[in-house]
Amino acid sequence: QIVEEKFPNVRGKRTFTRTSTLNIARIGKDRYAGYTGEHGYITTSFFEVLGSELTITADVAGSIKLEILDVLGNVISGYETILKNDVTDQVIEWSGKDLADLKGQKVSLRMELHNACVYTIGGEISYEQ
């Protein structure tokens, strides 16, 4: 869109016209900044599970393997899954387990990225400050 604006001179003796353009860029929800990897790992800080939902927003051209780890860094059996599609605030579904079973526990999330970008991790969790 082309915009023409007229501005008076400070002393009011003359005006000048400025022609400019107005553009817009659209960014998807929660996609302002993210972690991108052709192949790599991201492990979150420990967080407390407060409920039954852990959510993710990611662009996935390849895959993201998600695993919940205990305080010793071991994968908790049944809390693994693989994402192969773009998701926005998607509740993560675990292979055979309910996140609510970990309520009150301190855990972390390990993500193995293959041509993917993770923007947000959220849900019913609490990070220590």
C-alpha positions in Angstrom: 0.0 0.0 0.0 1.4 3.4 -1.0 0.9 6.2 1.5 1.3 9.9 0.8 1.7 12.2 3.7 1.9 16.0 3.8 4.0 17.7 6.5 4.1 21.5 7.2 7.4 23.2 7.6 8.2 24.1 11.2 7.7 27.8 10.4 4.6 27.1 8.3 6.1 28.5 5.1 5.9 25.4 2.9 4.9 21.8 3.0 6.6 18.7 1.7 5.1 15.4 0.6 6.7 12.0 1.5 5.7 8.9 -0.3 6.2 5.6 1.5 5.0 2.1 1.6 3.3 0.1 4.4 4.0 -3.6 4.5 3.0 -6.4 6.8 4.7 -9.6 7.9 2.8 -12.4 9.5 4.3 -14.7 12.0 2.5 -17.8 13.2 1.4 -18.1 16.8 4.4 -18.6 19.1 6.8 -18.7 16.2 8.9 -15.6 16.9 12.1 -17.5 18.0 13.0 -21.1 18.2 15.7 -23.7 18.4 16.5 -25.2 15.0 18.5 -28.3 14.2 19.5 -30.4 11.2 20.4 -32.9 13.8 20.9 -32.2 17.5 19.5 -32.5 21.1 17.9 -30.0 23.4 17.3 -30.9 27.1 15.1 -28.6 29.2 15.8 -27.6 32.8 14.0 -29.6 35.4 10.3 -28.8 35.8 7.6 -30.0 38.1 4.6 -31.8 36.5 1.4 -30.2 37.7 -1.2 -32.0 35.6 -1.8 -34.1 32.5 -0.8 -31.8 29.6 2.6 -30.9 28.1 2.3 -28.9 24.9 4.7 -28.1 22.0 4.8 -25.7 19.1 7.2 -26.8 16.4 7.9 -26.8 12.6 8.8 -30.3 11.6 10.3 -31.1 8.2 11.9 -34.3 9.5 11.1 -35.4 13.0 11.4 -34.6 16.8 11.9 -37.5 19.2 10.6 -36.5 22.7 11.6 -38.2 25.9 10.8 -37.4 29.6 13.9 -37.9 31.8 14.0 -38.5 35.5 16.3 -36.5 37.8 19.2 -38.9 37.0 18.8 -38.3 33.3 17.3 -41.7 32.5 14.4 -42.0 30.1 11.2 -42.8 32.0 9.7 -45.9 30.2 6.5 -45.1 28.2 7.2 -41.4 28.0 8.6 -41.3 24.5 7.0 -40.2 21.3 8.0 -38.9 17.8 6.5 -35.9 16.0 6.5 -35.8 12.2 4.2 -32.8 11.5 4.1 -29.1 12.3 2.2 -28.5 15.5 0.9 -25.4 17.4 0.1 -25.9 21.1 -0.2 -29.6 20.5 -0.8 -31.7 23.6 2.0 -34.4 23.5 0.6 -37.9 23.6 3.0 -40.4 25.1 3.3 -44.1 24.0 1.0 -45.7 26.5 1.4 -43.4 29.5 -0.5 -40.5 31.1 1.6 -37.4 32.1 -0.6 -37.1 35.2 1.1 -40.2 36.6 4.2 -38.0 37.1 2.3 -35.3 38.9 4.5 -33.7 41.6 7.8 -35.1 40.2 10.7 -33.2 38.8 11.6 -34.2 35.3 13.1 -32.8 32.1 12.3 -33.1 28.5 14.9 -34.2 25.9 14.2 -33.5 22.2 16.2 -35.0 19.4 15.7 -32.7 16.3 16.1 -33.9 12.7 15.4 -30.9 10.4 13.0 -29.3 12.9 12.5 -26.1 14.9 11.0 -26.0 18.4 9.3 -22.8 19.4 7.6 -23.4 22.7 7.1 -26.1 25.4 4.3 -25.5 27.9 1.4 -27.0 29.7 0.7 -27.9 33.2 4.2 -27.6 34.5 6.2 -25.3 36.8 9.9 -24.3 36.3 12.0 -23.4 39.3 13.2 -19.8 39.2 
